[in-house]
Amino acid sequence: MNRVAIQPKLLRWACERAGFELTDLESKFPHLAAWEAGTALPTLKQVEAFANATHTPVGYLFLPDPPVEKIPIPDFRAPGNERIGHPSPDLLDTIYVCQQRQEWFRNYARSMGESPLAFVGSARVGDDVVRTAARIREELGFDLDVRRQTPTWTDALRRFIEQADGLGVLVMCNGVVQNNNYRHLDPQEFRGFAMADDLAPLVFINGADTKAGQMFTLAHELVHIWSGQSAVSDSQPSAVPDQQVERWCNEVAAELLVPLDAMHQAYHPDGELAEEAGRLARYFKVSTLVILRRIMDVGGLTREEFWEAYHAEVARLRAIPRGSGGNFYLTQAARVSKRFAAALCASTLEGQTRYTDAFRMLGFSKLSTFKELGRSLGVGVA
C-alpha cells in the first residue's frame, strides 16, 4: 500500500483553517496523531479523505508550507473580526463559486447582446446620501407607498430581492455552501458581499443571518454595486464603520430603506419604544433593527439608549423559531438568483452549456433535479 509524506504543519493548518482541533478528527482518522508526529504516513486515499473532511484542496496538502489564502475581493469587514486574514473555507468556497457564476453569466449576457448596466458605478463614495438613496430607490422601483401595502416586511424583503434581480443584479441568498447542509455560513464572519460588474453585478446575502439582518445587508451591498466597488462586508444597521466606504454605504442603505424625512413625519416620540419600533417596522416594512437605527438618527435615542435597545432586540429576534425551508425549487432559485438559474437552465437545455458545468455551479448531482428546477422557472422540457 503506497504511503505519502505530508508535512505535519500542513495537517495542523488544514484543521485550523476549517475551525477544527486535531482531536476533533481523531475518531474519523485514528492515526492522525501519528501522522502529525511524523511516526506514521497516510495513504493517498486517507489524504484525500482528510482533505474532504477539512474542505481543503487536496493539492495544498502536498506543499512544503501552508499557503497564505486571501479573499479575492476587497475586504471591508470591521477590525476585530476574528476571520480577517484567516478566511474560512466556507467563505472562500462561496466566493469562488459566485465568481464562476458571474463569469458564466457575463459571457452569457455578452452572447445575448445585452448592454452594460448604466447604474453600476454610477455613484461615488461621498456623494450626497439622500440624493444617492433616492436615485437607487427610483431605479429599483423601490416605492415606499407600494412597500407599505406589502403584508409583512419579510414579503417586502422578497419583493426587494425580486426588484434588484429584475433590474439585472444577480441576488443570491444562501445559509450554506451551495447545497451542503453540513457547511453552514457564519454571519459573524461575513453578512454578505458584492461583486461589481457592468454585465453581471452580483450580491450574495448570508442566509444564515436573521431576516432582519438580510434586509440591511441587501441594501448595503446594492450601494456597493452602485458605487462600482466589490467588497465583502459584515456591516449591520448599528455599525459606524471606520472605513469611509463602509460608513457611507451604511448611511445610504439606511436612507434607502427608511428616508429620514419620512421617518420624521411618521415617528411619534411620546410612544413606548418597543411599540413604536414595531409600528414603524410594519409601516415601512423593514426590520425593527433598522427602525431603531433611524429613531436614533432623528434624535429619539441617545447612542447608549440605542445600543441597549438594539442588543435586546437582536436577542428577541434570534429567539424566534425559523420556518421550514418551503418549496425546494423556489428555495434553490433564491440561493443562486432567479435570473441566473433561468439563464443557466435555458442555455444548458439548448446545448450551449455543458451539464457538468451547470451542475457544478448549482451544486446538483441529478439530472431530474436540474430539469425540475427548469420547469419551476418556466424553462422546462417535456
Secondary structure as UniProt FT lines:
FT   HELIX           8..17
FT   TURN            18..19
FT   HELIX           22..25
FT   TURN            26..28
FT   TURN            30..31
FT   HELIX           32..37
FT   HELIX           44..53
FT   TURN            54..55
FT   HELIX           58..62
FT   TURN            79..80
FT   TURN            82..85
FT   HELIX           89..111
FT   TURN            112..113
FT   TURN            118..121
FT   TURN            125..126
FT   HELIX           129..140
FT   HELIX           144..148
FT   HELIX           153..167
FT   STRAND          170..174
FT   STRAND          176..177
FT   TURN            178..179
FT   STRAND          180..184
FT   TURN            187..189
FT   STRAND          192..195
FT   STRAND          202..206
FT   TURN            207..208
FT   HELIX           211..227
FT   STRAND          231..233
FT   TURN            237..238
FT   HELIX           244..257
FT   HELIX           260..266
FT   TURN            269..270
FT   HELIX           273..284
FT   HELIX           288..297
FT   TURN            298..299
FT   HELIX           303..318
FT   HELIX           328..336
FT   HELIX           338..349
FT   TURN            350..351
FT   HELIX           355..362
FT   HELIX           367..376
FT   TURN            377..378
//
